[in-house]
Amino acid sequence: MSKGDLAALRGVPSYVWRDGQERRLKLIEKWAKLDGATVLEAGGGVGMYAAQIGKRYDAQVELFDIEWPFAAKASENTPHAIVAATESLPYRSNIFDTILSHEVIEHVADDRQTAREMVRVLKPGGRIVLFCPNRWYPFETHGHYWQGEYHFGNTPLINYLPDNLRNKLAPHVRAYTQRGIRALFADQNVKFIHQRRVYGAYDNLIYRLGKPMRVVRDTLQKLDGTPLDIWGLSHFLVIEKQA
């Protein structure tokens, strides 16, 4: 599989820690247990979040990813990093206080089974913190296919198309409505604690454009949790397993 094919199928994990990741870690900290917790990063890539959680909190952190090179890189900072698929987790039931699924569920083969497996290994009272693409964000950030060839990068308005057209251009990745992401957990014994859409940190654009883009970012992020977050980059969902 070429690097382009792998990027299309799995996405590209972050290798650096910047403002965007820091902001999301603060959200995780606010809504889920980290101190003294057993934490699983599900589909953790090279383990950026797992590494930070391990450094900052008195937590037992585990990670898995379906790609061996990513898991191997993650193991440099998170010893309990293994290769596994989200649809069949190699963990006992009811063992994690917190599960982080960060921009992963859109890539998996079976998102409903993935949701079931995360709930299974979560302790009663534990929480899943899930980030995933918002269908109404104006750009598809995972690239697109045209005439059988993959084109990496942001593509405008693909996700606004009807499913039959959208899925021809982006068959490799999902984007969810609020109702659609909640539906994955509809048959599970869970409670939805919090849900909103969040705008991005635009770190790359700030690096290129400087202060004006920083002002734009700060303005957009103030819209999180308002009706105007409909165009936010990602869903932010907190799900608690019931006893």
C-alpha positions, 0 to 999 in steps of 0.5 A: 500500500502506498503512502497516499493509499494509507493516508486516504484509508487511515488519515495522517496522525499528528507528529507534533503537539500544538495549540489545537491538541492542547485545547482538545486535551483541556476538553478531555480533562474537563469532561472525563477522568484522567487523574488516577484513571485507566485510560485507553486511546483508541486508534491512537496513531503515534500516541500524541494524546497518550503521551501527554496524558501519561506525562501530566496525570497519574494515569495508566494509559494504554493505546492501540492502532491498526497500523504497526508502524504507528503503534511502534512509534507510540510505544516509545512514550506509551509502553502499553501500545499494541496493534489491534482493530477497533471492531475486536478489542483485545481487552476484558470488559469493564476495565477503562475509566476513560476512552479517547477516540480522536478522529478515528471512527470515521475511518474504521470498517464498521463504526457501529461495532466499534462503538459497541466494543468501546462501550464493552471495555468501558467501566460502568460510570466511565466515559468515552470522549469522541471527536469526529468530522462534522458533516456540515464543515465546509471542507472535506479534510481527508482528500477525495477521489476523482476518476480513480485517483486520490487527491490529498488535501481540503476539498470544499463542499463535498460533504454537502452533496447527497450521500450517493454523490458524496460517497463516490468522491470520498468513499474512504472516510465518513462525516457525521451529522449530530444525529448520525454519530449518536445513532451509533450508540443507540442500542447501547446502555449509555447516557449522552453527557455532552455534545457540541461541535468545535472549530479548529485551531488552524495552526498551519494557517496561523503559522503562515498568516500570523496574527490576522488568522489568530484573530479569526481562530479566536472568534470562531472558537467562541462560537463553539456550543452556539447555534453557529457551531453548525460549521465547526470542524468536529463533533465533540461527544461525551458518552457515559456507560450506565450501570 
